[in-house]
Amino acid sequence: MTKMDENGLILNLTSENPSKPAKNSFPVSEEPKKNVLQSILPTSGKKFLKTKKKEALSDSPGKDAKDFPTKSKTQVPPVSLFTGSGMTMPLLVKKQKSVSEQLFSEKSFEDFNLHPHLVSCLISRLEVIKATKVQEETIPIILDGRDVLVKSCTGSGKTLAYAIPIVQKLQEIQPKIKRSDGIFALIIVPTRELALQCFEIFSLLSKAHTWIVPGYLTGGEKKKSEKARLRKGINILISTPGRLLDHLDTTVCLSLEKILFLVIDEADRLLEEGFEESVAKIVSKCNKNRQSALLSATLTKEVENFAGMSLFQPVYVGTLTTSKEYADESHEYAIPKNLKQFITVVPTKLRLVTLSGFIVDNCLKFGFKGLIFMTSQNCVDFHYSLFSGVLAPILLKKEHKCKFYRLHGNMKQEDRTEIFHALKSNKEGILLCTDVAARGLDLPSVDWIVQYSAPPSAEIYIHRVGRTARIGKKGNSLLFLLPSESKFSYLLSDHKINFEEIPFNQFLQALLLIFEDLSLKGRATMEECASALHRMYENEVYDENKLHESAKEAFSSYVKSYAAYPKNMRHILCYKALHLGHVAKSLCLREAPSQLNLPFQGHKFSLQRKKTVGPIKRKIQSVSEFDSGLPAINFERKHKKKRTH
């Protein structure tokens, strides 16, 4: 059974036997399959299709590759995308009674007894009139001088929930505060982009009371310029924890003794990234008679324990769970009502062309702004270069300019800031990113969130999709799963998260829109378009040495990150079920996986999954996803040598 939604997407809701394709599911016919094989296999290799043994070998890169007549011993002959690509079973789609929060309240900001200039600033500069539910509950608590612990779904306006009362109470201080008086409010956030976003909001609100000066400290910028800003004076400071600790140790003019307000935003992420000790040190240096607020989109035992160290008898706002429910792994998460969630199960080899079909379909039909989450920085860099060099020119020929952006932790701060502002101001664009963009970022009018790889937990899934459908707007999300990962849908169902399935053939069908630009003549099939596009990608990779090296690095980091999924997720995201040859194919590599020089080969994550032999040497990267800007630390794990007899 098929269903068409209001966006024009054909949804496959069938539960029939997968051996009998349903109507409108675009089954791959046998005849085009032969044509594709004949068109991409070299002449010298066609004779091997006559025997079943060689046909099986041709679909398995890295296995007995020496038997093939190739120019290089490290390469295997071209492999068809549509042979042995793995069967996709229909997902178990269980309709759940999803949990959602009331977004908007009936109150306007005039009902909170705020200064008229502040209300006017909210209307004229931020274009907000009515408060959201979390703002309705949080603002009076902070104005009353009590500590608060806020848990609310993403895109519900948590930043304004604490920013408005802080500005209101600072402007009430008499005599009026001056920038030289020092810091009265401190906001701690996990990422640089979130720090910039909070700074922009406080800058707009302070237009109503110009004597209040906001400022920020983040890693990646020159410390001299930050010290100069601190000497001039800052009243509201937004900072990442690492850089703030560094300044507290080295900058004499920085003091937290006058702090009246302490806000810890995205607290669960700070804990996940190991900032608990750093934040605890910062809290210990703050004024004891301060007022505190802790905010997060998810609430865990660790967050509550952390709140116990920094908050005094806090008021709980928007919490959907109680302490007893933490023992149950199926606790619920609030999802925005206007968010439509989809899943597509894609064979490994077809991942790249399926993602390309999705981009082509949305760019040519509608034009859209989207975020595509990937597992690592190397994967982001590789796909950014590949799409910019191949797919963007094809779309430009169709008179549609598709701009690609990238964002991850190993980029210069100037570039990250420029990309962040460019994507905010543009109506269209595609951002390839890591989870550095998964928290707190408020990019207006994001149409699609695509998770190109399965997230390591349901919490990360929630934060990723939270970049769309914000403040009552509509949004869509799409999750890519491998056939071996289909049980991830059970995890979402257990958390009361509703989704619908889209067959991956639907996106491959969109490649017919660009068949003329794929050097295909006459009447082309879906399979021929997909294979031709993949050949273009491979040619681009092997024409440029840098891109080829980038592809190998992306393969290495993808396999390593897959093997590093949490233990409680390995029954769903199983490393042993990963077909390394098909992964290499999806990254446009022709070498056998054993020839790709994985940095962890022979150690814990070897291809043969052998036991560790010898010590493992590890180094912390100089720039992590959530780098504080401090100098790199070289660290080598010491192992005791065992005596051999």
Rosetta blueprint (number, residue, H / E / L):
1 M L
2 T E
3 K E
4 M E
5 D L
6 E L
7 N L
8 G L
9 L L
10 I E
11 L E
12 N E
13 L L
14 T L
15 S L
16 E L
17 N L
18 P L
19 S L
20 K L
21 P L
22 A L
23 K L
24 N L
25 S L
26 F L
27 P L
28 V L
29 S L
30 E H
31 E H
32 P H
33 K H
34 K H
35 N H
36 V H
37 L H
38 Q H
39 S H
40 I H
41 L L
42 P L
43 T H
44 S H
45 G H
46 K H
47 K H
48 F H
49 L H
50 K H
51 T L
52 K H
53 K H
54 K H
55 E H
56 A H
57 L H
58 S H
59 D L
60 S L
61 P L
62 G L
63 K L
64 D L
65 A H
66 K H
67 D H
68 F L
69 P L
70 T L
71 K L
72 S L
73 K L
74 T L
75 Q E
76 V L
77 P L
78 P L
79 V L
80 S L
81 L L
82 F L
83 T L
84 G L
85 S L
86 G L
87 M L
88 T L
89 M L
90 P L
91 L L
92 L L
93 V L
94 K L
95 K L
96 Q L
97 K L
98 S L
99 V E
100 S L
101 E L
102 Q L
103 L L
104 F E
105 S E
106 E E
107 K E
108 S E
109 F H
110 E H
111 D H
112 F H
113 N L
114 L L
115 H L
116 P H
117 H H
118 L H
119 V H
120 S H
121 C H
122 L H
123 I H
124 S H
125 R L
126 L L
127 E L
128 V L
129 I L
130 K E
131 A E
132 T E
133 K H
134 V H
135 Q H
136 E H
137 E H
138 T H
139 I H
140 P H
141 I H
142 I H
143 L H
144 D L
145 G L
146 R L
147 D L
148 V E
149 L E
150 V E
151 K E
152 S L
153 C L
154 T L
155 G L
156 S L
157 G L
158 K H
159 T H
160 L H
161 A H
162 Y H
163 A H
164 I H
165 P H
166 I H
167 V H
168 Q H
169 K H
170 L H
171 Q H
172 E H
173 I L
174 Q L
175 P L
176 K L
177 I L
178 K L
179 R H
180 S H
181 D H
182 G L
183 I L
184 F L
185 A E
186 L E
187 I E
188 I E
189 V L
190 P L
191 T L
192 R H
193 E H
194 L H
195 A H
196 L H
197 Q H
198 C H
199 F H
200 E H
201 I H
202 F H
203 S H
204 L H
205 L H
206 S H
207 K H
208 A H
209 H L
210 T L
211 W L
212 I L
213 V L
214 P E
215 G E
216 Y E
217 L E
218 T L
219 G L
220 G L
221 E L
222 K L
223 K H
224 K H
225 S H
226 E H
227 K H
228 A H
229 R H
230 L H
231 R H
232 K H
233 G L
234 I L
235 N L
236 I E
237 L E
238 I E
239 S E
240 T L
241 P H
242 G H
243 R H
244 L H
245 L H
246 D H
247 H H
248 L H
249 D H
250 T H
251 T L
252 V L
253 C L
254 L L
255 S L
256 L L
257 E L
258 K L
259 I L
260 L L
261 F E
262 L E
263 V E
264 I E
265 D L
266 E L
267 A H
268 D H
269 R H
270 L H
271 L H
272 E H
273 E L
274 G L
275 F L
276 E H
277 E H
278 S H
279 V H
280 A H
281 K H
282 I H
283 V H
284 S H
285 K H
286 C L
287 N L
288 K L
289 N L
290 R L
291 Q E
292 S E
293 A E
294 L E
295 L E
296 S E
297 A L
298 T L
299 L L
300 T L
301 K H
302 E H
303 V H
304 E H
305 N H
306 F H
307 A H
308 G H
309 M H
310 S H
311 L L
312 F L
313 Q L
314 P L
315 V E
316 Y E
317 V E
318 G L
319 T L
320 L L
321 T L
322 T L
323 S H
324 K H
325 E H
326 Y H
327 A H
328 D L
329 E L
330 S L
331 H L
332 E L
333 Y L
334 A E
335 I L
336 P L
337 K L
338 N L
339 L E
340 K E
341 Q E
342 F E
343 I E
344 T E
345 V E
346 V L
347 P L
348 T H
349 K H
350 L H
351 R H
352 L H
353 V H
354 T H
355 L H
356 S H
357 G H
358 F H
359 I H
360 V H
361 D H
362 N H
363 C H
364 L H
365 K H
366 F L
367 G L
368 F L
369 K E
370 G E
371 L E
372 I E
373 F E
374 M L
375 T L
376 S L
377 Q H
378 N H
379 C H
380 V H
381 D H
382 F H
383 H H
384 Y H
385 S H
386 L H
387 F H
388 S H
389 G H
390 V H
391 L H
392 A H
393 P H
394 I H
395 L H
396 L H
397 K H
398 K L
399 E L
400 H L
401 K L
402 C L
403 K L
404 F E
405 Y E
406 R E
407 L E
408 H L
409 G L
410 N L
411 M L
412 K L
413 Q H
414 E H
415 D H
416 R H
417 T H
418 E H
419 I H
420 F H
421 H H
422 A H
423 L H
424 K H
425 S H
426 N L
427 K L
428 E L
429 G E
430 I E
431 L E
432 L E
433 C E
434 T L
435 D H
436 V H
437 A H
438 A L
439 R L
440 G L
441 L L
442 D L
443 L L
444 P L
445 S L
446 V L
447 D L
448 W E
449 I E
450 V E
451 Q E
452 Y L
453 S L
454 A L
455 P L
456 P L
457 S L
458 A H
459 E H
460 I H
461 Y H
462 I H
463 H H
464 R H
465 V H
466 G L
467 R L
468 T L
469 A L
470 R L
471 I L
472 G L
473 K L
474 K L
475 G E
476 N E
477 S E
478 L E
479 L E
480 F E
481 L E
482 L L
483 P H
484 S H
485 E H
486 S L
487 K L
488 F H
489 S H
490 Y H
491 L H
492 L H
493 S H
494 D H
495 H L
496 K L
497 I L
498 N L
499 F L
500 E E
501 E E
502 I L
503 P L
504 F L
505 N H
506 Q H
507 F H
508 L H
509 Q H
510 A H
511 L H
512 L H
513 L H
514 I H
515 F H
516 E H
517 D H
518 L H
519 S L
520 L L
521 K L
522 G L
523 R L
524 A L
525 T L
526 M H
527 E H
528 E H
529 C H
530 A H
531 S H
532 A H
533 L H
534 H H
535 R H
536 M H
537 Y H
538 E H
539 N H
540 E H
541 V H
542 Y H
543 D H
544 E L
545 N H
546 K H
547 L H
548 H H
549 E H
550 S H
551 A H
552 K H
553 E H
554 A H
555 F H
556 S H
557 S H
558 Y H
559 V H
560 K H
561 S H
562 Y H
563 A H
564 A L
565 Y L
566 P L
567 K H
568 N H
569 M H
570 R L
571 H L
572 I L
573 L L
574 C L
575 Y H
576 K H
577 A H
578 L L
579 H L
580 L H
581 G H
582 H H
583 V H
584 A H
585 K H
586 S H
587 L L
588 C L
589 L L
590 R L
591 E E
592 A L
593 P H
594 S H
595 Q H
596 L L
597 N L
598 L L
599 P L
600 F L
601 Q L
602 G L
603 H L
604 K L
605 F L
606 S L
607 L L
608 Q L
609 R L
610 K L
611 K L
612 T L
613 V L
614 G L
615 P L
616 I L
617 K L
618 R L
619 K L
620 I L
621 Q L
622 S L
623 V L
624 S L
625 E L
626 F L
627 D L
628 S L
629 G L
630 L L
631 P L
632 A L
633 I L
634 N L
635 F L
636 E L
637 R L
638 K L
639 H L
640 K L
641 K L
642 K L
643 R L
644 T L
645 H L
